[in-house]
Protein backbone atom coordinates (compact mmCIF):
# COMPACT_ATOMS: atom_id res chain seq x y z
CA UNK A 1 0.00 0.00 0.00
CA UNK A 2 1.29 3.53 -0.77
CA UNK A 3 2.09 5.75 2.19
CA UNK A 4 0.06 8.91 2.84
CA UNK A 5 2.40 11.16 0.84
CA UNK A 6 2.38 8.89 -2.21
CA UNK A 7 -1.39 8.48 -2.03
CA UNK A 8 -1.90 12.23 -1.92
CA UNK A 9 0.44 12.66 -4.88
CA UNK A 10 -1.59 10.17 -6.92
CA UNK A 11 -4.84 11.93 -5.99
CA UNK A 12 -3.25 15.19 -7.12
CA UNK A 13 -2.15 13.69 -10.44
CA UNK A 14 -5.65 12.30 -11.06
CA UNK A 15 -7.39 15.58 -10.26
CA UNK A 16 -9.35 17.22 -13.09
CA UNK A 17 -8.15 20.53 -11.60
CA UNK A 18 -4.58 19.76 -12.72
CA UNK A 19 -3.70 22.57 -15.20
CA UNK A 20 -3.16 20.36 -18.24
CA UNK A 21 -6.40 21.05 -20.11
CA UNK A 22 -8.06 17.66 -19.78
CA UNK A 23 -11.44 19.24 -19.11
CA UNK A 24 -11.49 20.73 -22.62
CA UNK A 25 -11.56 17.36 -24.41
CA UNK A 26 -14.37 14.84 -24.78
CA UNK A 27 -12.39 12.20 -26.74
CA UNK A 28 -15.26 11.60 -29.13
CA UNK A 29 -18.11 11.73 -26.61
CA UNK A 30 -19.47 14.98 -28.02
CA UNK A 31 -19.48 13.57 -31.54
CA UNK A 32 -21.03 10.33 -30.29
CA UNK A 33 -23.93 12.30 -28.83
CA UNK A 34 -24.79 13.59 -32.29
CA UNK A 35 -23.95 10.58 -34.46
CA UNK A 36 -23.84 7.47 -32.24
CA UNK A 37 -27.04 7.92 -30.27
CA UNK A 38 -25.72 8.73 -26.80
CA UNK A 39 -28.85 10.40 -25.49
CA UNK A 40 -29.30 8.89 -22.03
CA UNK A 41 -27.46 7.86 -18.90
CA UNK A 42 -27.65 4.18 -19.87
CA UNK A 43 -26.12 4.79 -23.29
CA UNK A 44 -23.41 7.03 -21.84
CA UNK A 45 -22.49 4.28 -19.37
CA UNK A 46 -22.34 1.70 -22.15
CA UNK A 47 -20.19 3.93 -24.37
CA UNK A 48 -17.68 4.90 -21.71
CA UNK A 49 -17.41 1.35 -20.37
CA UNK A 50 -16.65 0.09 -23.87
CA UNK A 51 -14.13 2.88 -24.39
CA UNK A 52 -12.44 2.00 -21.09
CA UNK A 53 -12.00 -1.69 -21.91
CA UNK A 54 -11.68 -1.76 -25.70
CA UNK A 55 -9.56 1.34 -26.29
CA UNK A 56 -8.11 3.03 -23.21
CA UNK A 57 -7.03 -0.09 -21.28
CA UNK A 58 -5.41 -1.70 -24.32
CA UNK A 59 -3.63 1.49 -25.39
CA UNK A 60 -2.62 4.40 -23.20
CA UNK A 61 -3.24 2.62 -19.89
CA UNK A 62 -1.06 -0.32 -20.92
CA UNK A 63 1.61 2.13 -22.04
CA UNK A 64 1.61 3.94 -18.68
CA UNK A 65 2.06 0.58 -16.96
CA UNK A 66 5.23 0.07 -19.00
CA UNK A 67 6.47 3.66 -18.85
CA UNK A 68 6.48 4.05 -15.06
CA UNK A 69 9.11 1.33 -14.47
CA UNK A 70 11.06 2.56 -17.51
CA UNK A 71 11.27 6.04 -15.97
CA UNK A 72 12.40 4.57 -12.67
CA UNK A 73 15.07 2.52 -14.41
CA UNK A 74 16.33 5.57 -16.30
CA UNK A 75 15.77 3.76 -19.60
CA UNK A 76 15.72 6.73 -21.96
CA UNK A 77 15.61 4.59 -25.11
CA UNK A 78 12.54 2.75 -23.87
CA UNK A 79 10.80 6.00 -22.91
CA UNK A 80 11.46 7.44 -26.35
CA UNK A 81 10.15 4.25 -27.98
CA UNK A 82 6.94 4.37 -25.94
CA UNK A 83 6.48 8.08 -26.63
CA UNK A 84 6.88 7.50 -30.36
CA UNK A 85 4.21 4.80 -30.17
CA UNK A 86 1.75 7.25 -28.64
CA UNK A 87 2.45 9.96 -31.20
CA UNK A 88 2.15 7.62 -34.18
CA UNK A 89 -1.02 5.81 -33.10
CA UNK A 90 -3.36 8.79 -32.67
CA UNK A 91 -6.11 8.10 -35.19
CA UNK A 92 -7.20 11.67 -35.81
CA UNK A 93 -5.69 15.14 -35.85
CA UNK A 94 -7.68 16.03 -32.72
CA UNK A 95 -6.37 13.05 -30.75
CA UNK A 96 -2.81 13.90 -31.79
CA UNK A 97 -3.17 17.54 -30.76
CA UNK A 98 -4.75 16.48 -27.46
CA UNK A 99 -1.91 14.23 -26.34
CA UNK A 100 0.66 16.77 -27.58
CA UNK A 101 -0.95 19.75 -25.80
CA UNK A 102 -1.66 17.90 -22.55
CA UNK A 103 1.84 16.45 -22.52
CA UNK A 104 3.41 19.86 -23.04
CA UNK A 105 1.24 21.44 -20.32
CA UNK A 106 1.99 18.59 -17.93
CA UNK A 107 5.73 19.08 -18.42
CA UNK A 108 5.36 22.81 -17.68
CA UNK A 109 3.54 21.94 -14.44
CA UNK A 110 6.16 19.35 -13.55
CA UNK A 111 8.89 22.00 -13.81
CA UNK A 112 7.38 23.57 -10.70
CA UNK A 113 7.89 20.37 -8.72
CA UNK A 114 10.99 18.60 -10.07
CA UNK A 115 14.15 20.57 -10.75
CA UNK A 116 15.43 18.18 -13.41
CA UNK A 117 12.27 18.25 -15.54
CA UNK A 118 13.49 20.79 -18.08
CA UNK A 119 16.68 18.86 -18.77
CA UNK A 120 14.92 15.50 -19.01
CA UNK A 121 12.33 16.74 -21.50
CA UNK A 122 14.62 19.13 -23.40
CA UNK A 123 14.68 16.93 -26.51
CA UNK A 124 11.59 14.83 -25.78
CA UNK A 125 8.24 16.32 -26.89
CA UNK A 126 6.34 14.18 -24.41
CA UNK A 127 2.86 12.84 -24.98
CA UNK A 128 0.42 13.03 -22.09
CA UNK A 129 0.76 9.36 -20.99
CA UNK A 130 4.55 9.65 -20.94
CA UNK A 131 4.46 12.87 -18.91
CA UNK A 132 1.97 11.34 -16.48
CA UNK A 133 4.12 8.23 -16.10
CA UNK A 134 7.12 10.42 -15.27
CA UNK A 135 5.15 12.16 -12.53
CA UNK A 136 3.86 8.85 -11.17
CA UNK A 137 7.37 7.40 -11.19
CA UNK A 138 8.48 10.17 -8.83
CA UNK A 139 5.96 9.07 -6.19
CA UNK A 140 6.48 6.10 -3.91
CA UNK A 141 3.44 4.35 -5.36
CA UNK A 142 3.55 1.20 -7.43
CA UNK A 143 3.04 1.21 -11.19
CA UNK A 144 -0.27 -0.54 -10.57
CA UNK A 145 -1.51 2.28 -8.34
CA UNK A 146 -0.19 4.85 -10.79
CA UNK A 147 -2.35 3.22 -13.45
CA UNK A 148 -5.39 3.35 -11.17
CA UNK A 149 -4.86 7.09 -10.76
CA UNK A 150 -4.38 7.58 -14.51
CA UNK A 151 -7.57 5.67 -15.28
CA UNK A 152 -9.65 7.47 -12.68
CA UNK A 153 -8.47 10.85 -13.96
CA UNK A 154 -9.54 9.81 -17.46
CA UNK A 155 -12.92 8.62 -16.15
CA UNK A 156 -13.61 11.90 -14.34
CA UNK A 157 -12.91 13.91 -17.47
CA UNK A 158 -15.06 11.67 -19.66
CA UNK A 159 -17.98 11.74 -17.25
CA UNK A 160 -17.77 15.52 -17.04
CA UNK A 161 -17.87 15.66 -20.85
CA UNK A 162 -20.92 13.39 -20.98
CA UNK A 163 -22.75 15.43 -18.33
CA UNK A 164 -22.29 18.57 -20.45
CA UNK A 165 -22.77 17.09 -23.92
CA UNK A 166 -25.72 14.70 -23.55
CA UNK A 167 -26.67 16.57 -21.24
CA UNK A 168 -27.09 14.73 -17.93
CA UNK A 169 -27.59 15.74 -14.33
CA UNK A 170 -24.88 15.61 -11.70
CA UNK A 171 -26.44 12.58 -10.01
CA UNK A 172 -26.38 10.69 -13.31
CA UNK A 173 -22.74 11.67 -13.70
CA UNK A 174 -21.92 10.27 -10.28
CA UNK A 175 -23.67 7.00 -11.10
CA UNK A 176 -21.65 6.69 -14.31
CA UNK A 177 -18.43 7.47 -12.44
CA UNK A 178 -19.29 4.83 -9.83
CA UNK A 179 -19.77 2.25 -12.58
CA UNK A 180 -16.45 3.13 -14.19
CA UNK A 181 -14.67 3.12 -10.82
CA UNK A 182 -15.92 -0.42 -10.27
CA UNK A 183 -14.58 -1.49 -13.66
CA UNK A 184 -11.23 0.31 -13.54
CA UNK A 185 -9.42 -2.29 -11.36
CA UNK A 186 -10.12 -5.04 -13.90
CA UNK A 187 -9.04 -2.76 -16.74
CA UNK A 188 -5.78 -1.99 -14.93
CA UNK A 189 -5.12 -5.66 -14.24
CA UNK A 190 -5.50 -6.40 -17.93
CA UNK A 191 -3.41 -3.42 -18.99
CA UNK A 192 -0.49 -4.36 -16.75
CA UNK A 193 -0.30 -7.80 -18.36
CA UNK A 194 -0.09 -6.61 -21.96
CA UNK A 195 3.21 -6.77 -23.82
CA UNK A 196 4.25 -4.53 -26.71
CA UNK A 197 2.75 -6.79 -29.36
CA UNK A 198 -0.62 -6.78 -27.56
CA UNK A 199 -0.85 -3.05 -26.96
CA UNK A 200 -3.03 -1.36 -29.57
CA UNK A 201 -4.92 1.83 -30.39
CA UNK A 202 -7.38 0.49 -32.96
CA UNK A 203 -10.88 1.93 -32.43
CA UNK A 204 -12.38 2.61 -35.88
CA UNK A 205 -15.71 4.09 -34.81
CA UNK A 206 -14.02 6.34 -32.27
CA UNK A 207 -11.55 7.50 -34.93
CA UNK A 208 -14.35 8.27 -37.40
CA UNK A 209 -16.31 10.21 -34.79
CA UNK A 210 -13.20 12.13 -33.78
CA UNK A 211 -12.57 13.10 -37.39
CA UNK A 212 -16.19 14.17 -37.82
CA UNK A 213 -15.96 16.23 -34.66
CA UNK A 214 -13.40 18.46 -36.37
CA UNK A 215 -16.26 20.00 -38.39
CA UNK A 216 -19.14 19.36 -35.98
CA UNK A 217 -21.54 22.25 -35.63
CA UNK A 218 -21.64 23.99 -32.24
CA UNK A 219 -18.88 22.25 -30.27
CA UNK A 220 -18.14 22.55 -26.55
CA UNK A 221 -14.94 20.48 -26.60
CA UNK A 222 -11.67 20.38 -28.52
CA UNK A 223 -12.00 16.66 -29.35
Buried (B, 14 or more C-beta within 10 A) or exposed (E): EBEEEBBEBBEBBBBEEBEBBBBBBBBBBBBBBBBBEBEEBEBBBEBBBBBBBBBBBBBBBBBBBBBBBBBBEEBEEBBBBBBEBBBEBBBBEBBBBBBBBBBBBBBBBBEEEEEEBEEBBEEBEBBBBBBBBBBBBBBEBBBBBBBBBBBBBBBBBBBBBBBBBBEBEEEBBEBBBEBBBEBBEEBBEBBBEBEEEEBEBEBEBBBBBBBBBEEBEEBEBBB
